[in-house]
Amino acid sequence: MKTINEYIKEAAEFHGRYTPHVALTVIMIDYAVELIKKLNIKEVGVRVESEKSCGCDQDVFYVMLKDIFGYCFLKRVDFGKSSVFCLYNIKTGYGVRVFVSPEKCKKYPLFYTWFMKKITDKRPTKEQIIDEILAAGREILSYQNVKIKTEKEEKPNIMICDVCKEAFASTGEKICKACSGGADYEICDMVK
């Protein structure tokens, strides 16, 4: 296995830039892998509970986990969390959930300010935040043993929406999510 710094460099190159999220996710994955390797798992699933991000975490998962386990199954569930994921056995669902502990972060004020998205007069630089992440290492992390529900998801059929007449993935619904009020746009007469 490569060192933390080697993975950070490779993940940053793959992602296209070196961000605090890249450094943090490398440290989190390194910790989770150490915990999950004790379970002797061959086929690993990744469940990301984090809010939508710039893709830093996905890029780091790809770089690190392909190296360690080969192919992994990645699923994102939007619980609105910040920096939380599970590595688990895709057959049994048993695994570990790793997350940043806000309480433990308080020892690292620049990181804490950035992580909690606090507004301050003097905003820390990206480099200062990364330095604190590297200094803190696993000290800011916590984990839980978990069992992910692994029942098979119902495969959707392709249906034609009764309202907009467009094709959409359906598990029995007759109206697509956009027409059911889930759209983040509205139809207008012209572009201004």
Secondary structure as GFF3:
##gff-version 3
##sequence-region A 1 192
A	DSSP	alpha_helix	4	15	.	.	.	ID=ss1
A	DSSP	alpha_helix	20	37	.	.	.	ID=ss2
A	DSSP	beta_strand	44	50	.	.	.	ID=ss3
A	DSSP	alpha_helix	56	68	.	.	.	ID=ss4
A	DSSP	beta_strand	73	81	.	.	.	ID=ss5
A	DSSP	beta_strand	84	89	.	.	.	ID=ss6
A	DSSP	beta_strand	94	100	.	.	.	ID=ss7
A	DSSP	alpha_helix	102	105	.	.	.	ID=ss8
A	DSSP	alpha_helix	109	115	.	.	.	ID=ss9
A	DSSP	alpha_helix	126	136	.	.	.	ID=ss10
A	DSSP	three_ten_helix	137	140	.	.	.	ID=ss11
A	DSSP	beta_strand	141	147	.	.	.	ID=ss12
A	DSSP	beta_strand	157	160	.	.	.	ID=ss13
A	DSSP	beta_strand	167	170	.	.	.	ID=ss14
A	DSSP	pi_helix	178	182	.	.	.	ID=ss15
###
